[in-house]
């Protein structure tokens, strides 16, 4: 195999294995795979700056005719008077050094008083150039420019070497000579950063003054040590181990752009940092064992198998302040509670739910550590077409970063992934409680007894997949009716449609009142034939619901108010079953006269013997 063929094979492997999935899922300003890669790559590179998706799409809006080789333009808000301009060139093809030169030359020309380049530059980019001119004109502003070439292919060593020559030089922007940073990020770089670190136990050692901790071991309970740990130590811990620190946390880091996180960072980078210990709730750490060795002035802590179960947002924000904004946090103490629990799962669940109120846990987070979820996740993963059950927020994002989600991205659905909340809502609607699914879902999660009404002890993944599939089709149906037929209230009928279909299926194939779901075997048969029957039943459900809403909705009692209660269900379900029954009779009549079941009919579309006594 020639070097060129070998490189092409590597590029194909990197794209298929690591990049295609996240790139194809990322929202984009454009319509092509090149647009998707550009937006995903810019967002990925800027992740440590806390750049949101919306900010990314705004940055890449400059990429159109007349962009002069500038595919992204992003300015970072001043920190200590420093203004950072990031300029991107994106290539979904093999890059060259000339691509970088094209971008840097265009940037200089856009601020040159003798150049006429602005006359042929698109309006979006001109707007950004003029806006940044104000920053350049203020001599007190400290300015840096970073030019980043992103590519899904492999950059040659020659391109990297010449980029390194430019890195650390200066660029002339009008009358100012500005420090220039140049970076090439290619497909291999992206793949390397997407591969998650190996999951091995984390050890943590740090030293504090002797009077900085309180050690307590109540009789019959776990040892707990409260320590004033320098924020610098926490930042270094996160820098070394990243998301692996939060394996037991019901959600992973949500990013420093959330309100609470931004406030934490602002506190750490302002004079109020002196009060951080008192303003912040701190961090809770579980570990297998903690050893403390003290001398006359200091104590050295050695922790084994460390996990942060509360304070994920605080930790990631401290990291951001230290490593992104460059703050020295040595003199900023953080209240760290260390519990020597041997990673006891019961205490982990209690601590996680009870102590987290900075980025308050969503209602569903309180059920993320239920034992049944782990079993269901394994069952979903073992289905003939595996599904990813995301019972903790953030699981998918990090599995995706580790390149472990490709097998969930095949088949009729773009992604076979279902979150705990979505699964619970779909199941609630399917068993006849659409109002709870839409408006009272918080109470279902907060009250374990109600949660277990959905997640009964012996429920299987295939039994829960059935309502999930029905809901997905109902969602598509509602979207179609709104966009194509201008039924503006159609999105409000998603859960009611699922409820009607669930009740019609029970009418077609009765189950005992003490059974929450169809049996595993019946559920599997319905899932396997879902594409043959579900749209017929959803059409019927939507038709009857629309008729009911058009008749009963008034200016004072809109559709939203109606579906928040269940008064409509008896009438709509009765009408739907009547329509389905009439259809079955028609199909049976055709079979009797013609000797065959009509293709595409309900009887032929449902599993054999499913329709009983109808």
N, C-alpha and C positions, 0 to 999 in steps of 0.2 A: 504494500500500500504506500503510495507516495505521500510526502509530507502534507501536501494540499488536501489529499483525500482523508488523511488522518485528522487534520484540523476540522474538516467539514463534518466528519463523524462525531468528533467531540462536541462541536457546536450543536449538532442535532440532538445529541444525548442530553446536553445541558438544557436546551430549550424544552424538549419533551418531558424531562424528568423534574426539572426545578422551576422553570420560568413560565411555561405556557398556562398552567393552572392559575396562579395569582394574577398574571397579566390579563388573561381573558375575563377574570371576574372584576377587575378594577374599573370603576366608573371613568368615563373618558369624555373629553370635549369633542372627539371626532368619531369616525365610524369604522376606521381600519385597525388592523392589528398593530400597525406602526404607531397610531395614536394611542392605543392602549398601552403599549410598551413605554412610550414616552412619559405618559402620566404616572404609570406605576413606578418607573425607574426614578423619576424626580421625587416622588413621595417617599420612596424607599431610602434614597440617599439623604433626604432631609429629615428622616424620622427622628434623629437625635436632637433636632432643633424644635421638635414638637409641632411640625407643620401639618395642618389638617388637610383632608381631601379637598375641601372647598378652596383653600389657599393654593393647593397644588394646581387645581383646574384653572384658577385665576392666573397663576404664573405661566401656564402653557397656552393660554389664550393668544399669546403673541405669535404662535406657530401657524403661519398661513402665508399666502403669497406676499412677497416683499419682506420676509423676516430676516434676510441677510445672514442666514445660518444661525440665528438665535431662536431656539425652540422653547426656552423657558427663561423667565425673568422674575427673580424673587428677591425682595429686600427684607432683611430681618430687623425687627424693631430694635432701636438703639439700646445697648447695655453699657452703662458707664461712658456714654458719649461715642461709642464705636458703631458705625453703620456698616453692615455687611451686605454686599450685593452678590447674588449668586446668578450666574448666567449659564444656561445649559445648551448643549448641542446633543441631540439624540439621534442614534443610528440603529436601525434594526437590520443593518447590513454591516459588513466588515469595515471598521474605521481606519482612517489614516491620519498622519500628522497634519495634512492639509486641512482636515476638518477643524482642527483646533485653530490653525492660523486664520482660517476663514472667519471664525467667531471672534478672535481677538482683534483682527484687523477691522472688522465691522464695528466692534465696540468703540475702538479708537476713532474711527471715521464719524460715528454718530455724534461725537462731541468735538470734532474738529471744526473750527470756524471757516476753514477753506473748502471743506468737503460738500458735495451736493447730494450725498447719499440719502439724506432725509426726504428728498423729493420723490424717491421711489420706495420708501419704507412704509409698511402698513400702519394704519392709524393706531391700532392697539399698542404696537411697539413704540411708536412716537410718543404716545401718552406716558408710557413708563420712563422713557428717556428724559422727557421734559420734567417729569416729577422728580427724578433723581438729580436733575440739574440744580435744584434748590439746595440739595444736600452738598453738592460739590462747591457751590458758591460761598458756603460758610466755612471759612478757614479754620474755625475751631473744631469742626467735625473730624473725627478720626474715621478713615474709610479704608476698607479692604474689599478687594474684588476676587471672587473665586469663579473660575471657568471650569466647568465639569463636562466631560465628554462621556456619555453613557451609551452602551451598546450591548445588544443581546449576543453578539458574536464575540470572537476572541481577538483582542488587540495584539498586534505584533510587538515584539520586544523593542523594535526600532521606534515605534510610535510611543511606547512608554518612556523610552530613554529621552526622546526629544521633548516629551511633555515634562519630564523631570528637569530638563535644562531650562524650561520656561518657569517652572515652579520656583517661587521665591524671588522672581524678578519684579519689575514694575510695569505698569501700563499707563499710557498718557491719556487722561480724560480731560480734554480741554486744556486749561492751564495747570492742572494738577497731575503730578506723578504719583500713582497709587500702587501700594503693594499688591502683587498678583499671586494668587494661588492657583495651580493647575492640577487637575486630577482626572485620571482615566479610570472608569469603572466598567469592566467588561462582563461578559456572561459568566466566566469562571468566578470573578469577584462576587457577583450576586449569588451564585450557587454556594460558594463557601460561607457566605453570611446567612444563608437560609438553612444550612445544616445545623441542627440543634446540637448543643454540647452534650456529651455523654452523661447519663444519669448516674452519677456516683455520689456517695455521701459527702456532705460538705462539712469541713472543719473550719472553725473560726477562733482566732486568738487575738486578744487585744489587752492593753494595759491601761489601768485607771488609778487615780490617787486612792489611798486606802479609805478615805471617808466618802467615797463616791458610790457606795452600794449598801444594800440591806439584804441580808440572807435570812430566809425564813423557811422552816420545815415543820409545818403543823403535824401533829401526831395523826397518822392514818391518811395523810394527804400527800400531795406532791411538793417537792422542794421548789421554791420560787425565790429568785434573786432579782431585785430591782436595781439597775445600774444606770448611772449617768454616763452614757457612752459618747465620746466625741463623734459628731456627725460625720467627720472625715472618715472614721472607721466604717460606718455604715455605707458610705458612698463607695469605698474601696471594696467592700464585700459584694455589693451589687455589681460593681464594675467587673469583678472576677467571675461571678456566677450567674448573674442576670436572672432569667425567669425560673431557673432551677430552684431558687430560694423559696418559691411560692407554690410548691407542689400541693400542699395541704390547704392553701387559700382557696375560698370558693370562687374567686375571680382572680385574674392576673392583672398586671398593671394596665390601667385604662388610658395611660398617656397623660402628659403634663398639661394638656389643653383643657382638661376638665376643670370646673370652677375651683373646687377645693385644691387640686394640685397646683394651679396657677397661684393661688393665695399662699400655699406653702413655699413655693419658690420665691415669691415676692417678699415674704417674711424673711427668708434666709439671705436675701440680697439687699436688705434695707436695715436702717438702724434698729428696727424692732427685733432683729435677730437675737439681741440680748435677752429677750423674753421668750424665745422659742421654746425653751424647756417647759414654760408654764402655759403657753398658748396651744401647744400640740399634745395630742393624746398619747403619742409615743408609739412604740412597736412592741408586739408580743412575739417571742421566739420560743418554739418548742425544740428541745434537743434530747438526745438519748442520755447524755451525761454532761455535767459541767464540773470542771476542776478549777480551784482558785489557789494560786500560790502567792503569798504575800511576803514582802520584806518590810523594812522600817517605814517606807514611804509609799510604795505602790503595790498593786495587786494585779497579777497576770491571770486572765481568764482563758481557759481552753475548753471549747465546746465541740462536741461530736454530733454528727448527723443533724445539722441545723436546718430548721424550716421556719419561715416567717408566716404565721397564721393570721396576724392582724398588723396592719401598718404597711401594706404593700404600696399604697399611694405615697405615704410619707417617705419610704425608702427610695422609690424611683424619683421622687421630687428632690430629695437630698442629692442623689446622684446627678440629676440635671444641674442643680445649682453648683455642684463641685466641678463636674467634668465638662459641662457645656458652657456654663457662664464663668467658670474659672474661679469660683469663690474659695477662699481658704476657710474651712469650717472646723479647724482644730479646736477653737475655743467655744464652739457651739455644742452644748450637751443635749443629748436626746434621751428621753426616758425609755429604757429598754427593759422589759420584763422577761426574764428567762425562766422557763418552766422545764424542769428536769422530769420529763414524763415518760421517757422511753417511747415517745411518739404514740401514746395512748390515743386511739381514734375517738373514743367517747369524749375525753376532755378536750380534744382538738375541736370537735363540733361545737361544744358548749362555749368555748372561748371565742371561737370565730364569730358566732352569732351574737354573743353577749357584749363584746367589746368594740365592735366596729361601728362607729357612728360619724366618721369624718366624711368619706364618700359613702353615705349610708347604703347598707346592703339593700339591693332590690328584694322584693318579697320572695322571688324564686330562689335567691341565693341561700335563703335559710333552709332550703330543702336539697341543696346541691350535694350534701354529704350523706344523704339517705343511702343506706346499704343497697337498696333495690336498684339504685341508679347504676352502680358498677356492674351488676348482673345484666341489666338491660343493655348496657353499652356493649358488653361482650356478645349478647345475642344479636343485637343490631349488626354488629361487625361480622357475625358468622352467617348472616343470611346469604342466599345464593347471589343476590345483588346487595352487597354490604352497604349499610347506612352508618353515618357518623352521628352518634348521639352526644350532643354537646350539653351535658348536664351541669357544667361549670362554664360561666362566661369566660371567653378567652381561649378555650381549649382548641378550637378550630384554627385560630390565628397562629398558634404556636406549632400545631401539627402541620399546618401548611408551610410554615417557615422551615420545618424539618424535612419537607419533601415527602410527607406521609399521607397526602390526601388525593393523589392522582386517581386511585381506584374508586373514589367516591364521585368522580366527575364523568361518568359514562352513562349511557342509556337515555331514556326519554326526558329525565330531569337534568337540568344543567349541573346541579350539585345535589347529591343524596346526603343531606345534612339536616338534622332537626334539633332545635334547642329545647331545653326543658320547658320553658314557658309555652312555646308554640305547640309542643306535644301535648301539654296539659290542656291548653285551650281547645285544641282539636278534639281530644278525647271527651272533654266536658260537653261540648256541643253534640258530639256523636251519640252520647248516652242520654241526650234530652235536656241538657242544661245550657243552652246557648247564651242566656242572660248572664250566668255565672262566668262563662268563658269570656265575654266581652267586657263586663262591668264590675264583676266581683272576684276577679282572679286573685287579687291581693289577699282576700280573706281565705281563699282556698289554700294558698301557700302558708299563711300565718297560722292557720288552725290545722294541726297535723291530722286530726280525724277526718277533715274534709279532703285533705290531700290524699289520704289513704283510700277514700271512696273511689278515686280515679286509679291510683296505683295500688290496687288490691294485691294481696300477698302473692298470688300465683299468676299474675298477669304476665304475658309473654310479649316479646318485642313484636312478633307478627300481629298480635291482637291490637297493639297500639299503632302499628304501621298502617292498618286499614283506615282509621279516622284521619291519620296524617295525610294519606293520599287523597282522600275525599276532600279535605280542606284545601290542599294545593289546587285541585281541579276547581273547587268553588271560588278560590281566589282568582284564578284565571278567568272563570266565567263572569265574575263581578267586574273585573277590569274590562273584559270584552264588551259587556253590556253598557258600561259607562262610556267607553271610547267610541263604540260603533253605533250604539242606539240611543246615546244621550240620556241614559237612566242614571242621573247624577247620584241617586241614593243607593245604587247597586252595592258599593263597598260595605254598607251597613247590613247587607243581607248575606254576607259570607258565612257567619256562624249559624244563622237561621237555616241556610241551605244545607249545611252539614247536618243539622238537627233533623230536618225533614227527611233527608236521605237515610240517616240512621234509623229513624222510626219506620220508614217504608221498608227497609231491609228486614227489620224485626217483624213487620207484618207479613212479608213474603216468607220468612223462615223463623217462626216463633221460637223464642228461648224462654226458659223459666224466669220468673220475676226476680229470683235471687241471683241470677247470672248477670254480671255487668256487661260482659262482652260475648260475642260469638265464641264458640270453642276455637282452640288453636287450629284444628284442621279446617274448619269452615272459614276462619279468617284467612288462612293461607290460600284456600281456593279462591276467595273473593279478591285477594291481593293479586294473585296470578292472572285473573281475568278482568281486573279493574278497568282496563282500557276499553273493554267491550260493553260495559253496562253503566259506568259511572256518569258519563255525559248525558245519557238518556234520562237518568233519574234527576240529575241536576237541572236539566231543562224543565222537567216537570215541576221540581221544587221552586225554581225561579219564577216560572209562569204563575203558579198559585200564589206565591208570596207577593209578586208584583200586583196581581189583581186585588189581593187583600189590602196592600198598602195604598193603592190608588183609590180604594173605596173608603178606607178608614182614616187616612192621614189628613189632618187639617192644619191650618196655620199655627194653631196653638198646640196641637198634638202631632208632631212630625214623625217621620219614619223612625228616627233615632229613639224617640220616646216610646214608640210601640214595641220595638224589638228589645228594649230594656226589661220588658215583662214577658210573661208566657201566655197571656190571654189569647194570642193569635194562634197558638200551636194546635189546639184541638181542631179548629176549623180548617187550617191549612193542611195539616196532616191528613185529615179525613178526605179533603178534596184531592190531595195528591194520591192517596191510596186508591181512591175511586178511579182516577185517571189511569193509574198503573194497572188496576184490575181490568178496566175496559180494554187496555192494550193487550193484556195477556189473553183475554177472551177472543180478541180479534186474531191474534197469532194462532191460537188453538183452532179457531174456525178455519183459517187458511190451511193449517196442517191437516185438518179433517177432510177438506175438499181437494187439496192438492197433493196430499201425501208427504209433504216435507215441511219442516219448520222454516219460516222465512229467514233468510240470512240477514244479519244485522239486527235481529229482533231481541227482545229482552230475555225470552226463554233460552234462545241459543247463546246469548251473551253471558248469562250467569252460569255458575258451576252446575254440573249435572245434579239433579234432584234438589237443587237449592230451593226452588219455588214449590212450596208444599200446600196442597189444598186450597189453591187460589185459582 
